[in-house]
């Protein structure tokens, strides 16, 4: 029904609108007879109960979220009685507050964000590992800057309190430097390419697709990668998170979203060319660019997901990477104390699916 028709309908007082429903039911009963009417009403109730449950998921443009883009475009959640609505954000720092405020039910964030939020007193946990950056996040610089030690005294553009900030902090620490040794310039990852193209920003921290935009400038002769997530696998890990209250109240929906992601990943493996087109449309880039950028991330298959929750010193385990992340965040004053890793994760959904339950 069009909005014009809706606005042209007569408006009844609230009491009259409520009173009109029984009279309509009586007319149906008189026309169809009680047995037929009862069947009709039962059928209507069945249709209503079969309506898919809507789940709002906070996201942003990132190549590692490809399986979700595929699942969204192909409506792969339908068979799990779900309607997933991706709520896109331009700034990753805005997603956790949206989750806490109830604007979204689930969210795609990086694990360092989870530790920061839990360390600040928020109750949220990782329910599924999505990917870890394998070069898709990087610190890029002018060709004259060849190593991290050269960053001292330089202006560096990055997004504070974000994965870019975390990667930069980690890189500086590897050569004994800290943020006080550089001149930080606050900007979003998307703003880095233009800032570096202007010649006023010699170093920037960003991620795909902005990373490729920087590296392609001057025919690839102006800038290069000095340090990337490939130098620290697992430290920048993308995860699906939910608040504790959502985990308790909506386990079926969480499982359905995870299944949709796995179906999207399976489609990417089975039909890579078609998937690249879908992901490219979602990200606003070409299918060829999608294939190139996919080399910078590793989407975690179901068989490997439980390892992320298992206790290990490896950085591909939350226990291993979380210890490093927590100490860095504490040193920067973002949290007062490193939260227990168990307070940041919940592997029940992944473990059940991996076990075939």
C-alpha positions as CSV (number, residue, x, y, z in Angstrom):
1,X,0.0,0.0,0.0
2,X,1.4,3.4,-1.0
3,X,2.0,6.1,1.6
4,X,-0.6,8.2,-0.2
5,X,-3.3,5.6,0.4
6,X,-2.2,5.3,4.0
7,X,-2.5,9.0,4.6
8,X,-5.9,9.2,2.8
9,X,-7.5,6.6,5.1
10,X,-9.8,8.1,7.8
11,X,-8.3,8.3,11.3
12,X,-10.3,7.0,14.1
13,X,-9.9,7.8,17.8
14,X,-7.8,5.1,19.6
15,X,-10.9,3.7,21.4
16,X,-12.8,3.4,18.1
17,X,-9.9,1.7,16.4
18,X,-9.7,-1.0,19.1
19,X,-13.5,-1.4,19.0
20,X,-13.6,-1.9,15.3
21,X,-11.5,-5.2,15.4
22,X,-14.2,-7.4,17.2
23,X,-16.8,-6.2,14.7
24,X,-14.6,-7.1,11.8
25,X,-14.0,-10.6,13.3
26,X,-17.8,-11.1,13.7
27,X,-18.3,-10.2,10.0
28,X,-15.7,-12.8,9.0
29,X,-17.4,-15.4,11.2
30,X,-20.8,-14.7,9.7
31,X,-19.5,-14.9,6.1
32,X,-17.3,-18.0,6.4
33,X,-18.7,-19.9,9.3
34,X,-16.9,-20.6,12.5
35,X,-14.8,-23.6,11.3
36,X,-13.5,-21.8,8.2
37,X,-12.9,-18.6,10.1
38,X,-10.9,-20.5,12.7
39,X,-8.7,-22.1,10.1
40,X,-8.2,-18.7,8.4
41,X,-7.2,-17.1,11.7
42,X,-4.9,-20.0,12.5
43,X,-3.2,-19.7,9.1
44,X,-2.7,-16.0,9.7
45,X,-1.1,-16.7,13.0
46,X,1.3,-19.2,11.4
47,X,2.3,-16.7,8.8
48,X,3.0,-14.1,11.5
49,X,5.0,-16.5,13.6
50,X,7.1,-17.5,10.6
51,X,8.3,-13.9,10.0
52,X,12.1,-13.8,10.3
53,X,13.7,-12.2,13.3
54,X,15.6,-9.0,12.5
55,X,19.2,-8.7,13.8
56,X,21.1,-5.5,13.4
57,X,24.8,-5.9,13.0
58,X,27.3,-3.0,13.1
59,X,29.9,-3.1,10.4
60,X,32.2,-1.0,8.2
61,X,33.9,-1.3,4.9
62,X,36.7,-3.9,5.4
63,X,37.8,-6.7,3.0
64,X,37.8,-9.2,5.9
65,X,34.0,-8.9,6.2
66,X,33.5,-10.3,2.8
67,X,31.6,-13.4,3.9
68,X,29.0,-11.1,5.6
69,X,28.6,-9.0,2.5
70,X,28.0,-12.2,0.5
71,X,25.5,-13.5,3.0
72,X,23.7,-10.2,3.1
73,X,23.5,-9.9,-0.7
74,X,22.3,-13.5,-1.2
75,X,20.1,-13.5,1.9
76,X,21.8,-16.6,3.2
77,X,20.2,-16.0,6.7
78,X,16.7,-16.7,5.5
79,X,16.9,-20.4,6.1
80,X,17.8,-19.6,9.7
81,X,14.7,-17.5,10.1
82,X,16.7,-14.3,10.3
83,X,16.7,-11.0,8.5
84,X,20.2,-9.5,9.1
85,X,20.5,-5.8,8.6
86,X,24.1,-4.5,8.3
87,X,24.4,-1.1,9.9
88,X,27.4,0.5,8.2
89,X,29.7,2.9,10.1
90,X,32.5,5.1,8.7
91,X,34.5,5.2,12.0
92,X,35.2,1.9,13.8
93,X,35.4,3.7,17.1
94,X,31.7,4.4,16.9
95,X,30.6,0.8,16.7
96,X,31.2,-0.3,20.4
97,X,29.1,2.6,21.7
98,X,26.3,1.7,19.3
99,X,26.4,-1.9,20.6
100,X,26.3,-0.7,24.2
101,X,23.5,1.7,23.4
102,X,21.4,-0.9,21.8
103,X,21.5,0.6,18.3
104,X,22.9,-2.7,17.0
105,X,22.5,-6.3,18.4
106,X,25.9,-7.6,17.3
107,X,29.0,-5.9,16.0
108,X,32.1,-6.5,14.0
109,X,35.1,-4.9,15.7
110,X,38.7,-5.7,16.4
111,X,39.8,-7.6,19.4
112,X,41.8,-4.7,20.9
113,X,38.5,-2.8,20.9
114,X,36.9,-5.6,22.9
115,X,39.6,-5.5,25.5
116,X,39.4,-1.8,25.8
117,X,35.6,-1.9,26.3
118,X,35.7,-4.7,28.8
119,X,38.6,-3.0,30.6
120,X,36.4,0.1,30.9
121,X,33.6,-1.9,32.5
122,X,31.4,-2.9,29.5
123,X,30.1,-6.4,29.3
124,X,30.7,-7.8,25.8
125,X,32.3,-10.9,24.5
126,X,33.7,-12.3,21.3
127,X,31.3,-15.0,20.0
128,X,33.1,-15.7,16.7
129,X,36.5,-15.0,15.2
130,X,36.1,-13.4,11.7
131,X,39.6,-12.9,10.3
132,X,42.9,-11.6,11.2
133,X,44.8,-9.0,9.2
134,X,47.7,-10.4,7.2
135,X,49.0,-7.2,5.7
136,X,45.6,-5.5,5.2
137,X,46.5,-2.9,7.9
138,X,49.7,-1.1,7.4
139,X,51.9,1.9,8.1
140,X,52.8,3.5,4.8
141,X,55.5,6.1,4.3
142,X,57.4,8.1,1.7
143,X,60.1,6.0,0.0
144,X,62.8,7.9,1.9
145,X,61.5,6.5,5.2
146,X,62.7,2.9,5.2
147,X,62.3,1.7,8.8
148,X,60.2,2.2,11.9
149,X,63.1,3.9,13.7
150,X,62.9,6.6,11.0
151,X,59.4,7.6,12.4
152,X,61.0,9.6,15.2
153,X,60.1,13.2,15.1
154,X,57.8,12.7,12.0
155,X,54.1,13.6,11.6
156,X,52.0,10.4,11.4
157,X,48.3,10.4,10.5
158,X,46.2,7.8,12.2
159,X,42.8,7.3,13.9
160,X,43.2,7.5,17.7
161,X,41.9,4.6,19.8
162,X,41.5,2.4,16.7
163,X,43.3,-0.6,15.2
164,X,45.5,1.9,13.3
165,X,46.6,3.4,16.7
166,X,47.2,-0.1,18.1
167,X,49.3,-1.2,15.1
168,X,51.4,2.0,15.3
169,X,51.9,1.6,19.0
170,X,53.1,-1.9,18.6
171,X,55.4,-1.0,15.7
172,X,57.0,1.8,17.7
173,X,57.5,-0.5,20.7
174,X,59.5,-2.9,18.6
175,X,62.2,-0.2,18.2
176,X,62.0,1.4,21.6
177,X,59.9,4.4,20.6
178,X,56.6,5.7,21.9
179,X,53.9,8.1,20.8
180,X,55.8,11.0,22.5
181,X,58.6,10.4,20.0
182,X,56.3,11.3,17.0
183,X,53.9,14.0,16.1
184,X,50.5,12.4,16.0
185,X,47.8,13.8,13.6
186,X,44.3,12.6,14.2
187,X,42.4,11.4,11.1
188,X,40.3,8.5,9.9
189,X,41.8,5.7,7.8
190,X,39.8,7.0,4.8
191,X,41.4,10.4,5.1
192,X,45.0,9.1,5.0
193,X,45.3,8.8,1.1
194,X,44.4,12.4,0.5
195,X,46.6,13.7,3.4
196,X,49.6,11.8,2.1
197,X,48.9,12.9,-1.5
198,X,49.1,16.5,-0.4
199,X,52.7,16.0,0.6
200,X,52.1,17.3,4.1
201,X,51.8,13.9,5.7
202,X,54.9,11.6,5.2
203,X,53.5,8.7,7.2
204,X,50.0,7.3,7.6
205,X,48.3,4.3,9.1
206,X,45.4,2.8,7.3
207,X,43.7,-0.3,6.0
208,X,42.2,-1.6,2.8
209,X,40.8,-0.2,0.5
210,X,42.5,3.0,1.5
211,X,45.9,1.2,1.8
212,X,45.9,0.4,-1.9
213,X,44.9,4.0,-2.7
214,X,48.0,5.2,-1.0
215,X,50.3,2.7,-2.6
216,X,49.0,3.4,-6.1
217,X,49.9,7.1,-6.0
218,X,52.5,8.2,-8.4
219,X,52.3,4.9,-10.2
220,X,53.4,3.1,-7.1
221,X,56.6,5.1,-6.8
222,X,55.8,7.5,-4.0
223,X,54.9,5.4,-0.9
224,X,55.6,2.0,0.4
225,X,54.7,-0.2,3.4
226,X,57.2,0.0,6.3
227,X,55.3,-2.1,8.8
228,X,52.1,-4.1,8.6
229,X,49.8,-6.6,10.3
230,X,51.8,-9.3,8.5
231,X,54.6,-8.5,10.9
232,X,52.3,-9.4,13.8
233,X,49.8,-12.0,12.7
234,X,46.7,-12.2,14.9
235,X,47.3,-8.9,16.7
236,X,44.7,-7.2,14.6
237,X,41.9,-9.7,14.6
238,X,38.3,-9.0,13.6
239,X,35.6,-10.5,15.7
240,X,31.9,-10.7,16.1
241,X,30.8,-9.5,19.5
242,X,27.6,-9.3,21.6
243,X,26.7,-8.0,25.0
244,X,26.4,-10.5,27.8
245,X,22.6,-9.9,28.0
246,X,22.2,-10.6,24.3
247,X,24.2,-13.8,24.6
248,X,21.8,-15.0,27.3
249,X,18.6,-13.8,25.6
250,X,19.2,-14.5,21.9
251,X,21.5,-17.6,21.4
252,X,19.5,-18.9,18.5
253,X,19.9,-15.6,16.5
254,X,23.7,-15.5,17.3
255,X,24.1,-19.0,16.0
256,X,22.1,-18.1,12.9
257,X,24.3,-15.1,12.1
258,X,27.4,-17.3,12.5
259,X,25.9,-19.9,10.2
260,X,25.2,-17.2,7.6
261,X,28.8,-16.1,7.8
262,X,30.0,-19.7,7.2
263,X,27.6,-20.0,4.3
264,X,29.0,-16.8,2.8
265,X,32.6,-18.1,3.3
266,X,31.7,-21.4,1.6
267,X,30.2,-19.4,-1.4
268,X,33.4,-17.4,-1.7
269,X,35.4,-20.7,-1.9
270,X,33.0,-22.3,-4.4
271,X,32.4,-19.3,-6.6
272,X,35.2,-16.8,-6.1
273,X,34.5,-14.7,-9.2
274,X,30.9,-14.2,-8.3
275,X,31.7,-13.5,-4.7
276,X,34.3,-10.9,-5.7
277,X,31.7,-9.0,-7.7
278,X,29.3,-9.1,-4.7
279,X,32.0,-7.9,-2.2
280,X,33.2,-5.3,-4.7
281,X,29.8,-3.8,-4.9
282,X,29.5,-3.7,-1.2
283,X,32.9,-2.0,-0.8
284,X,32.7,0.3,-3.8
285,X,35.7,-1.3,-5.6
286,X,36.2,-3.6,-8.6
287,X,36.2,-7.4,-8.4
288,X,39.9,-7.3,-9.3
289,X,40.6,-5.0,-6.4
290,X,38.7,-7.4,-4.1
291,X,40.9,-10.3,-5.2
292,X,44.0,-8.3,-4.6
293,X,43.0,-7.1,-1.2
294,X,41.9,-10.5,-0.1
295,X,45.6,-11.4,0.1
296,X,45.9,-9.1,3.1
297,X,43.4,-11.0,5.3
298,X,42.8,-14.5,6.5
299,X,39.1,-15.5,7.0
300,X,39.0,-18.2,9.7
301,X,37.1,-21.4,8.7
302,X,35.0,-23.2,11.3
303,X,37.5,-26.0,11.8
304,X,40.1,-23.4,13.1
305,X,37.7,-21.2,15.1
306,X,38.0,-23.1,18.4
307,X,41.7,-22.6,18.4
308,X,41.2,-18.9,18.8
309,X,39.4,-19.5,22.1
310,X,41.9,-22.1,23.4
311,X,44.6,-21.2,25.8
312,X,47.9,-20.6,24.0
313,X,50.7,-18.1,23.8
314,X,50.3,-17.9,20.0
315,X,49.0,-14.6,18.8
316,X,46.3,-16.3,16.8
317,X,44.8,-17.3,20.2
318,X,43.0,-14.6,22.2
319,X,44.9,-15.6,25.2
320,X,48.2,-15.0,23.5
321,X,47.3,-11.8,21.6
322,X,45.1,-10.5,24.4
323,X,48.0,-10.4,26.9
324,X,50.0,-8.3,24.5
325,X,47.1,-6.1,23.5
326,X,46.1,-5.5,27.1
327,X,49.5,-4.4,28.3
328,X,49.8,-2.0,25.4
329,X,46.3,-0.5,26.1
330,X,47.2,-0.2,29.8
331,X,50.5,1.5,29.0
332,X,48.7,4.0,26.9
333,X,46.2,4.8,29.7
334,X,43.2,3.4,27.8
335,X,42.5,1.0,30.5
336,X,43.5,0.9,34.2
337,X,43.8,-2.9,34.4
338,X,44.0,-5.7,31.8
339,X,40.7,-7.7,32.1
340,X,40.8,-11.5,32.3
341,X,40.8,-12.9,28.8
342,X,37.8,-15.2,29.9
343,X,35.8,-12.0,30.4
344,X,36.2,-11.0,26.8
345,X,35.3,-14.2,25.0
346,X,32.5,-16.8,24.8
347,X,33.3,-19.8,22.6
348,X,30.1,-21.8,23.2
349,X,28.6,-21.1,19.8
350,X,31.7,-21.8,17.8
351,X,32.5,-24.9,19.8
352,X,29.0,-26.3,19.4
353,X,29.0,-25.7,15.6
354,X,32.5,-27.2,15.2
355,X,31.3,-30.3,17.1
356,X,28.4,-30.7,14.7
357,X,25.7,-29.7,17.2
